[in-house]
Amino acid sequence: MSERTSKQLFRDYVDIWETGKLDKLRATIHDDYVGHSSWGDRDQEGLRQRIVAFRQKYPDVRFKN
């Protein structure tokens, strides 16, 4: 597998939020991921749950740059 640039990794990450294709999460986010939010730290499973909840609330979301 070729090494992806930071820009491509970011685009892939945004795509996961837009499409809800969680099968891409493992290839995009490191296994040891720890996210920090005002509600506390979360691991990759916590991030997965957050994306699912976000997509339920905003199913047609699209981000623009």
PyMOL Python script that loads the backbone (N, CA, C, O; Angstrom):
from pymol import cmd

cmd.read_pdbstr("""\
ATOM      1  N   MET A   1       0.842  -1.174   0.000  1.00  0.00           N
ATOM      2  CA  MET A   1       0.000   0.000   0.000  1.00  0.00           C
ATOM      3  C   MET A   1       0.885   1.233   0.000  1.00  0.00           C
ATOM      4  O   MET A   1       1.845   1.311   0.766  1.00  0.00           O
ATOM      5  N   SER A   2       0.573   2.184  -0.841  1.00  0.00           N
ATOM      6  CA  SER A   2       1.381   3.396  -0.897  1.00  0.00           C
ATOM      7  C   SER A   2       1.041   4.306   0.270  1.00  0.00           C
ATOM      8  O   SER A   2      -0.065   4.280   0.809  1.00  0.00           O
ATOM      9  N   GLU A   3       2.017   5.105   0.639  1.00  0.00           N
ATOM     10  CA  GLU A   3       1.832   6.035   1.746  1.00  0.00           C
ATOM     11  C   GLU A   3       0.978   7.211   1.281  1.00  0.00           C
ATOM     12  O   GLU A   3       1.254   7.820   0.248  1.00  0.00           O
ATOM     13  N   ARG A   4      -0.043   7.517   2.041  1.00  0.00           N
ATOM     14  CA  ARG A   4      -0.918   8.634   1.679  1.00  0.00           C
ATOM     15  C   ARG A   4      -0.407   9.922   2.289  1.00  0.00           C
ATOM     16  O   ARG A   4       0.186   9.920   3.367  1.00  0.00           O
ATOM     17  N   THR A   5      -0.641  11.011   1.597  1.00  0.00           N
ATOM     18  CA  THR A   5      -0.244  12.307   2.113  1.00  0.00           C
ATOM     19  C   THR A   5      -1.204  12.729   3.217  1.00  0.00           C
ATOM     20  O   THR A   5      -2.297  12.177   3.341  1.00  0.00           O
ATOM     21  N   SER A   6      -0.799  13.696   4.008  1.00  0.00           N
ATOM     22  CA  SER A   6      -1.663  14.230   5.058  1.00  0.00           C
ATOM     23  C   SER A   6      -2.951  14.766   4.461  1.00  0.00           C
ATOM     24  O   SER A   6      -4.030  14.599   5.031  1.00  0.00           O
ATOM     25  N   LYS A   7      -2.832  15.408   3.318  1.00  0.00           N
ATOM     26  CA  LYS A   7      -4.005  15.965   2.645  1.00  0.00           C
ATOM     27  C   LYS A   7      -4.985  14.859   2.262  1.00  0.00           C
ATOM     28  O   LYS A   7      -6.191  15.013   2.454  1.00  0.00           O
ATOM     29  N   GLN A   8      -4.488  13.760   1.729  1.00  0.00           N
ATOM     30  CA  GLN A   8      -5.358  12.653   1.338  1.00  0.00           C
ATOM     31  C   GLN A   8      -5.980  11.983   2.559  1.00  0.00           C
ATOM     32  O   GLN A   8      -7.153  11.613   2.535  1.00  0.00           O
ATOM     33  N   LEU A   9      -5.198  11.828   3.623  1.00  0.00           N
ATOM     34  CA  LEU A   9      -5.754  11.250   4.857  1.00  0.00           C
ATOM     35  C   LEU A   9      -6.891  12.107   5.385  1.00  0.00           C
ATOM     36  O   LEU A   9      -7.923  11.587   5.810  1.00  0.00           O
ATOM     37  N   PHE A  10      -6.700  13.427   5.360  1.00  0.00           N
ATOM     38  CA  PHE A  10      -7.746  14.327   5.822  1.00  0.00           C
ATOM     39  C   PHE A  10      -8.989  14.204   4.947  1.00  0.00           C
ATOM     40  O   PHE A  10     -10.108  14.145   5.458  1.00  0.00           O
ATOM     41  N   ARG A  11      -8.796  14.165   3.639  1.00  0.00           N
ATOM     42  CA  ARG A  11      -9.936  14.010   2.725  1.00  0.00           C
ATOM     43  C   ARG A  11     -10.676  12.698   2.977  1.00  0.00           C
ATOM     44  O   ARG A  11     -11.906  12.658   2.955  1.00  0.00           O
ATOM     45  N   ASP A  12      -9.924  11.636   3.214  1.00  0.00           N
ATOM     46  CA  ASP A  12     -10.542  10.343   3.518  1.00  0.00           C
ATOM     47  C   ASP A  12     -11.345  10.416   4.814  1.00  0.00           C
ATOM     48  O   ASP A  12     -12.437   9.857   4.905  1.00  0.00           O
ATOM     49  N   TYR A  13     -10.802  11.106   5.812  1.00  0.00           N
ATOM     50  CA  TYR A  13     -11.471  11.267   7.104  1.00  0.00           C
ATOM     51  C   TYR A  13     -12.779  12.049   6.942  1.00  0.00           C
ATOM     52  O   TYR A  13     -13.811  11.658   7.487  1.00  0.00           O
ATOM     53  N   VAL A  14     -12.732  13.143   6.199  1.00  0.00           N
ATOM     54  CA  VAL A  14     -13.938  13.938   5.943  1.00  0.00           C
ATOM     55  C   VAL A  14     -14.965  13.099   5.191  1.00  0.00           C
ATOM     56  O   VAL A  14     -16.162  13.182   5.465  1.00  0.00           O
ATOM     57  N   ASP A  15     -14.501  12.300   4.252  1.00  0.00           N
ATOM     58  CA  ASP A  15     -15.400  11.439   3.482  1.00  0.00           C
ATOM     59  C   ASP A  15     -16.140  10.464   4.396  1.00  0.00           C
ATOM     60  O   ASP A  15     -17.317  10.183   4.170  1.00  0.00           O
ATOM     61  N   ILE A  16     -15.482   9.955   5.402  1.00  0.00           N
ATOM     62  CA  ILE A  16     -16.129   9.042   6.348  1.00  0.00           C
ATOM     63  C   ILE A  16     -17.274   9.754   7.057  1.00  0.00           C
ATOM     64  O   ILE A  16     -18.352   9.183   7.220  1.00  0.00           O
ATOM     65  N   TRP A  17     -17.048  10.995   7.480  1.00  0.00           N
ATOM     66  CA  TRP A  17     -18.103  11.771   8.138  1.00  0.00           C
ATOM     67  C   TRP A  17     -19.252  12.063   7.175  1.00  0.00           C
ATOM     68  O   TRP A  17     -20.416  12.045   7.576  1.00  0.00           O
ATOM     69  N   GLU A  18     -18.934  12.331   5.913  1.00  0.00           N
ATOM     70  CA  GLU A  18     -19.976  12.660   4.929  1.00  0.00           C
ATOM     71  C   GLU A  18     -20.789  11.438   4.502  1.00  0.00           C
ATOM     72  O   GLU A  18     -22.006  11.529   4.339  1.00  0.00           O
ATOM     73  N   THR A  19     -20.138  10.321   4.325  1.00  0.00           N
ATOM     74  CA  THR A  19     -20.799   9.143   3.769  1.00  0.00           C
ATOM     75  C   THR A  19     -21.222   8.119   4.819  1.00  0.00           C
ATOM     76  O   THR A  19     -22.128   7.320   4.583  1.00  0.00           O
ATOM     77  N   GLY A  20     -20.568   8.144   5.973  1.00  0.00           N
ATOM     78  CA  GLY A  20     -20.848   7.149   6.994  1.00  0.00           C
ATOM     79  C   GLY A  20     -20.225   5.800   6.704  1.00  0.00           C
ATOM     80  O   GLY A  20     -20.588   4.807   7.335  1.00  0.00           O
ATOM     81  N   LYS A  21     -19.289   5.740   5.759  1.00  0.00           N
ATOM     82  CA  LYS A  21     -18.626   4.472   5.408  1.00  0.00           C
ATOM     83  C   LYS A  21     -17.573   4.132   6.456  1.00  0.00           C
ATOM     84  O   LYS A  21     -16.385   4.407   6.281  1.00  0.00           O
ATOM     85  N   LEU A  22     -18.028   3.537   7.534  1.00  0.00           N
ATOM     86  CA  LEU A  22     -17.170   3.266   8.678  1.00  0.00           C
ATOM     87  C   LEU A  22     -16.139   2.183   8.416  1.00  0.00           C
ATOM     88  O   LEU A  22     -15.181   2.050   9.176  1.00  0.00           O
ATOM     89  N   ASP A  23     -16.317   1.406   7.356  1.00  0.00           N
ATOM     90  CA  ASP A  23     -15.330   0.379   7.022  1.00  0.00           C
ATOM     91  C   ASP A  23     -13.991   1.010   6.646  1.00  0.00           C
ATOM     92  O   ASP A  23     -12.964   0.333   6.688  1.00  0.00           O
ATOM     93  N   LYS A  24     -13.980   2.283   6.282  1.00  0.00           N
ATOM     94  CA  LYS A  24     -12.740   2.984   5.937  1.00  0.00           C
ATOM     95  C   LYS A  24     -12.014   3.545   7.162  1.00  0.00           C
ATOM     96  O   LYS A  24     -10.871   3.992   7.059  1.00  0.00           O
ATOM     97  N   LEU A  25     -12.674   3.521   8.313  1.00  0.00           N
ATOM     98  CA  LEU A  25     -12.113   4.164   9.500  1.00  0.00           C
ATOM     99  C   LEU A  25     -10.792   3.539   9.932  1.00  0.00           C
ATOM    100  O   LEU A  25      -9.846   4.260  10.248  1.00  0.00           O
ATOM    101  N   ARG A  26     -10.714   2.238   9.950  1.00  0.00           N
ATOM    102  CA  ARG A  26      -9.488   1.551  10.390  1.00  0.00           C
ATOM    103  C   ARG A  26      -8.292   1.874   9.511  1.00  0.00           C
ATOM    104  O   ARG A  26      -7.162   1.936   9.997  1.00  0.00           O
ATOM    105  N   ALA A  27      -8.530   2.079   8.225  1.00  0.00           N
ATOM    106  CA  ALA A  27      -7.440   2.394   7.300  1.00  0.00           C
ATOM    107  C   ALA A  27      -7.044   3.866   7.375  1.00  0.00           C
ATOM    108  O   ALA A  27      -6.000   4.257   6.853  1.00  0.00           O
ATOM    109  N   THR A  28      -7.871   4.676   8.017  1.00  0.00           N
ATOM    110  CA  THR A  28      -7.630   6.117   8.058  1.00  0.00           C
ATOM    111  C   THR A  28      -7.138   6.580   9.425  1.00  0.00           C
ATOM    112  O   THR A  28      -6.312   7.489   9.511  1.00  0.00           O
ATOM    113  N   ILE A  29      -7.634   5.970  10.481  1.00  0.00           N
ATOM    114  CA  ILE A  29      -7.304   6.363  11.850  1.00  0.00           C
ATOM    115  C   ILE A  29      -6.422   5.287  12.483  1.00  0.00           C
ATOM    116  O   ILE A  29      -6.706   4.095  12.368  1.00  0.00           O
ATOM    117  N   HIS A  30      -5.371   5.710  13.139  1.00  0.00           N
ATOM    118  CA  HIS A  30      -4.438   4.783  13.791  1.00  0.00           C
ATOM    119  C   HIS A  30      -5.152   3.960  14.858  1.00  0.00           C
ATOM    120  O   HIS A  30      -6.076   4.447  15.510  1.00  0.00           O
ATOM    121  N   ASP A  31      -4.721   2.713  15.035  1.00  0.00           N
ATOM    122  CA  ASP A  31      -5.322   1.822  16.032  1.00  0.00           C
ATOM    123  C   ASP A  31      -5.263   2.402  17.442  1.00  0.00           C
ATOM    124  O   ASP A  31      -6.151   2.142  18.253  1.00  0.00           O
ATOM    125  N   ASP A  32      -4.232   3.182  17.740  1.00  0.00           N
ATOM    126  CA  ASP A  32      -4.058   3.752  19.079  1.00  0.00           C
ATOM    127  C   ASP A  32      -4.676   5.143  19.207  1.00  0.00           C
ATOM    128  O   ASP A  32      -4.334   5.891  20.123  1.00  0.00           O
ATOM    129  N   TYR A  33      -5.576   5.491  18.299  1.00  0.00           N
ATOM    130  CA  TYR A  33      -6.226   6.802  18.302  1.00  0.00           C
ATOM    131  C   TYR A  33      -6.845   7.115  19.661  1.00  0.00           C
ATOM    132  O   TYR A  33      -7.508   6.272  20.267  1.00  0.00           O
ATOM    133  N   VAL A  34      -6.618   8.340  20.126  1.00  0.00           N
ATOM    134  CA  VAL A  34      -7.302   8.861  21.298  1.00  0.00           C
ATOM    135  C   VAL A  34      -7.772  10.258  20.931  1.00  0.00           C
ATOM    136  O   VAL A  34      -6.961  11.148  20.674  1.00  0.00           O
ATOM    137  N   GLY A  35      -9.078  10.445  20.907  1.00  0.00           N
ATOM    138  CA  GLY A  35      -9.654  11.755  20.610  1.00  0.00           C
ATOM    139  C   GLY A  35     -10.012  12.449  21.905  1.00  0.00           C
ATOM    140  O   GLY A  35     -10.461  11.811  22.857  1.00  0.00           O
ATOM    141  N   HIS A  36      -9.816  13.747  21.941  1.00  0.00           N
ATOM    142  CA  HIS A  36     -10.101  14.527  23.140  1.00  0.00           C
ATOM    143  C   HIS A  36     -11.259  15.482  22.850  1.00  0.00           C
ATOM    144  O   HIS A  36     -11.227  16.233  21.875  1.00  0.00           O
ATOM    145  N   SER A  37     -12.260  15.443  23.687  1.00  0.00           N
ATOM    146  CA  SER A  37     -13.392  16.349  23.535  1.00  0.00           C
ATOM    147  C   SER A  37     -13.788  16.860  24.917  1.00  0.00           C
ATOM    148  O   SER A  37     -13.240  16.426  25.931  1.00  0.00           O
ATOM    149  N   SER A  38     -14.727  17.768  24.946  1.00  0.00           N
ATOM    150  CA  SER A  38     -15.171  18.306  26.231  1.00  0.00           C
ATOM    151  C   SER A  38     -15.889  17.245  27.069  1.00  0.00           C
ATOM    152  O   SER A  38     -16.056  17.417  28.276  1.00  0.00           O
ATOM    153  N   TRP A  39     -16.315  16.144  26.429  1.00  0.00           N
ATOM    154  CA  TRP A  39     -16.975  15.063  27.156  1.00  0.00           C
ATOM    155  C   TRP A  39     -15.984  13.996  27.605  1.00  0.00           C
ATOM    156  O   TRP A  39     -16.382  13.020  28.242  1.00  0.00           O
ATOM    157  N   GLY A  40     -14.715  14.160  27.288  1.00  0.00           N
ATOM    158  CA  GLY A  40     -13.704  13.195  27.689  1.00  0.00           C
ATOM    159  C   GLY A  40     -13.029  12.549  26.486  1.00  0.00           C
ATOM    160  O   GLY A  40     -13.363  12.833  25.336  1.00  0.00           O
ATOM    161  N   ASP A  41     -12.087  11.685  26.777  1.00  0.00           N
ATOM    162  CA  ASP A  41     -11.339  11.001  25.723  1.00  0.00           C
ATOM    163  C   ASP A  41     -12.184   9.900  25.104  1.00  0.00           C
ATOM    164  O   ASP A  41     -13.084   9.354  25.743  1.00  0.00           O
ATOM    165  N   ARG A  42     -11.878   9.577  23.833  1.00  0.00           N
ATOM    166  CA  ARG A  42     -12.557   8.469  23.167  1.00  0.00           C
ATOM    167  C   ARG A  42     -11.564   7.735  22.286  1.00  0.00           C
ATOM    168  O   ARG A  42     -10.639   8.325  21.728  1.00  0.00           O
ATOM    169  N   ASP A  43     -11.779   6.435  22.175  1.00  0.00           N
ATOM    170  CA  ASP A  43     -10.951   5.604  21.314  1.00  0.00           C
ATOM    171  C   ASP A  43     -11.620   5.486  19.948  1.00  0.00           C
ATOM    172  O   ASP A  43     -12.584   6.194  19.657  1.00  0.00           O
ATOM    173  N   GLN A  44     -11.105   4.595  19.122  1.00  0.00           N
ATOM    174  CA  GLN A  44     -11.643   4.448  17.776  1.00  0.00           C
ATOM    175  C   GLN A  44     -13.117   4.023  17.802  1.00  0.00           C
ATOM    176  O   GLN A  44     -13.898   4.472  16.963  1.00  0.00           O
ATOM    177  N   GLU A  45     -13.500   3.179  18.734  1.00  0.00           N
ATOM    178  CA  GLU A  45     -14.902   2.773  18.842  1.00  0.00           C
ATOM    179  C   GLU A  45     -15.780   3.952  19.255  1.00  0.00           C
ATOM    180  O   GLU A  45     -16.897   4.101  18.759  1.00  0.00           O
ATOM    181  N   GLY A  46     -15.281   4.782  20.155  1.00  0.00           N
ATOM    182  CA  GLY A  46     -16.019   5.983  20.541  1.00  0.00           C
ATOM    183  C   GLY A  46     -16.188   6.933  19.372  1.00  0.00           C
ATOM    184  O   GLY A  46     -17.243   7.548  19.218  1.00  0.00           O
ATOM    185  N   LEU A  47     -15.155   7.059  18.545  1.00  0.00           N
ATOM    186  CA  LEU A  47     -15.245   7.888  17.344  1.00  0.00           C
ATOM    187  C   LEU A  47     -16.278   7.315  16.386  1.00  0.00           C
ATOM    188  O   LEU A  47     -17.074   8.055  15.808  1.00  0.00           O
ATOM    189  N   ARG A  48     -16.265   6.023  16.224  1.00  0.00           N
ATOM    190  CA  ARG A  48     -17.242   5.339  15.362  1.00  0.00           C
ATOM    191  C   ARG A  48     -18.669   5.657  15.831  1.00  0.00           C
ATOM    192  O   ARG A  48     -19.531   5.984  15.015  1.00  0.00           O
ATOM    193  N   GLN A  49     -18.914   5.563  17.123  1.00  0.00           N
ATOM    194  CA  GLN A  49     -20.235   5.857  17.668  1.00  0.00           C
ATOM    195  C   GLN A  49     -20.618   7.317  17.451  1.00  0.00           C
ATOM    196  O   GLN A  49     -21.780   7.625  17.183  1.00  0.00           O
ATOM    197  N   ARG A  50     -19.649   8.208  17.567  1.00  0.00           N
ATOM    198  CA  ARG A  50     -19.907   9.635  17.358  1.00  0.00           C
ATOM    199  C   ARG A  50     -20.285   9.916  15.910  1.00  0.00           C
ATOM    200  O   ARG A  50     -21.183  10.713  15.642  1.00  0.00           O
ATOM    201  N   ILE A  51     -19.603   9.264  14.981  1.00  0.00           N
ATOM    202  CA  ILE A  51     -19.920   9.452  13.562  1.00  0.00           C
ATOM    203  C   ILE A  51     -21.323   8.930  13.267  1.00  0.00           C
ATOM    204  O   ILE A  51     -22.075   9.571  12.533  1.00  0.00           O
ATOM    205  N   VAL A  52     -21.683   7.786  13.823  1.00  0.00           N
ATOM    206  CA  VAL A  52     -23.020   7.222  13.619  1.00  0.00           C
ATOM    207  C   VAL A  52     -24.078   8.193  14.146  1.00  0.00           C
ATOM    208  O   VAL A  52     -25.068   8.457  13.464  1.00  0.00           O
ATOM    209  N   ALA A  53     -23.879   8.721  15.341  1.00  0.00           N
ATOM    210  CA  ALA A  53     -24.843   9.663  15.923  1.00  0.00           C
ATOM    211  C   ALA A  53     -24.931  10.940  15.083  1.00  0.00           C
ATOM    212  O   ALA A  53     -26.021  11.465  14.854  1.00  0.00           O
ATOM    213  N   PHE A  54     -23.788  11.429  14.632  1.00  0.00           N
ATOM    214  CA  PHE A  54     -23.750  12.634  13.801  1.00  0.00           C
ATOM    215  C   PHE A  54     -24.506  12.408  12.501  1.00  0.00           C
ATOM    216  O   PHE A  54     -25.283  13.265  12.077  1.00  0.00           O
ATOM    217  N   ARG A  55     -24.284  11.257  11.861  1.00  0.00           N
ATOM    218  CA  ARG A  55     -24.937  10.948  10.586  1.00  0.00           C
ATOM    219  C   ARG A  55     -26.442  10.772  10.752  1.00  0.00           C
ATOM    220  O   ARG A  55     -27.205  11.069   9.832  1.00  0.00           O
ATOM    221  N   GLN A  56     -26.871  10.296  11.909  1.00  0.00           N
ATOM    222  CA  GLN A  56     -28.309  10.179  12.151  1.00  0.00           C
ATOM    223  C   GLN A  56     -28.952  11.563  12.224  1.00  0.00           C
ATOM    224  O   GLN A  56     -30.067  11.768  11.745  1.00  0.00           O
ATOM    225  N   LYS A  57     -28.239  12.498  12.824  1.00  0.00           N
ATOM    226  CA  LYS A  57     -28.768  13.851  12.960  1.00  0.00           C
ATOM    227  C   LYS A  57     -28.630  14.656  11.665  1.00  0.00           C
ATOM    228  O   LYS A  57     -29.502  15.460  11.337  1.00  0.00           O
ATOM    229  N   TYR A  58     -27.545  14.441  10.934  1.00  0.00           N
ATOM    230  CA  TYR A  58     -27.262  15.181   9.708  1.00  0.00           C
ATOM    231  C   TYR A  58     -26.938  14.208   8.559  1.00  0.00           C
ATOM    232  O   TYR A  58     -25.788  14.132   8.127  1.00  0.00           O
ATOM    233  N   PRO A  59     -27.923  13.478   8.071  1.00  0.00           N
ATOM    234  CA  PRO A  59     -27.648  12.431   7.072  1.00  0.00           C
ATOM    235  C   PRO A  59     -27.160  12.953   5.725  1.00  0.00           C
ATOM    236  O   PRO A  59     -26.507  12.216   4.985  1.00  0.00           O
ATOM    237  N   ASP A  60     -27.456  14.183   5.397  1.00  0.00           N
ATOM    238  CA  ASP A  60     -27.070  14.723   4.092  1.00  0.00           C
ATOM    239  C   ASP A  60     -25.933  15.738   4.180  1.00  0.00           C
ATOM    240  O   ASP A  60     -25.763  16.552   3.273  1.00  0.00           O
ATOM    241  N   VAL A  61     -25.171  15.700   5.237  1.00  0.00           N
ATOM    242  CA  VAL A  61     -24.108  16.695   5.445  1.00  0.00           C
ATOM    243  C   VAL A  61     -23.061  16.624   4.340  1.00  0.00           C
ATOM    244  O   VAL A  61     -22.699  15.542   3.877  1.00  0.00           O
ATOM    245  N   ARG A  62     -22.587  17.779   3.933  1.00  0.00           N
ATOM    246  CA  ARG A  62     -21.462  17.900   2.986  1.00  0.00           C
ATOM    247  C   ARG A  62     -20.593  19.039   3.477  1.00  0.00           C
ATOM    248  O   ARG A  62     -21.100  20.103   3.831  1.00  0.00           O
ATOM    249  N   PHE A  63     -19.308  18.827   3.499  1.00  0.00           N
ATOM    250  CA  PHE A  63     -18.355  19.849   3.926  1.00  0.00           C
ATOM    251  C   PHE A  63     -17.701  20.469   2.693  1.00  0.00           C
ATOM    252  O   PHE A  63     -17.383  19.771   1.730  1.00  0.00           O
ATOM    253  N   LYS A  64     -17.508  21.749   2.734  1.00  0.00           N
ATOM    254  CA  LYS A  64     -16.867  22.457   1.629  1.00  0.00           C
ATOM    255  C   LYS A  64     -15.577  23.090   2.136  1.00  0.00           C
ATOM    256  O   LYS A  64     -15.464  23.456   3.306  1.00  0.00           O
ATOM    257  N   ASN A  65     -14.608  23.211   1.231  1.00  0.00           N
ATOM    258  CA  ASN A  65     -13.376  23.901   1.622  1.00  0.00           C
ATOM    259  C   ASN A  65     -13.229  25.167   0.835  1.00  0.00           C
ATOM    260  O   ASN A  65     -12.253  25.896   1.016  1.00  0.00           O
TER     261      ASN A  65
END
""", "prot")
cmd.dss("prot")
cmd.show_as("cartoon", "prot")
cmd.util.cbc("prot")
cmd.orient("prot")
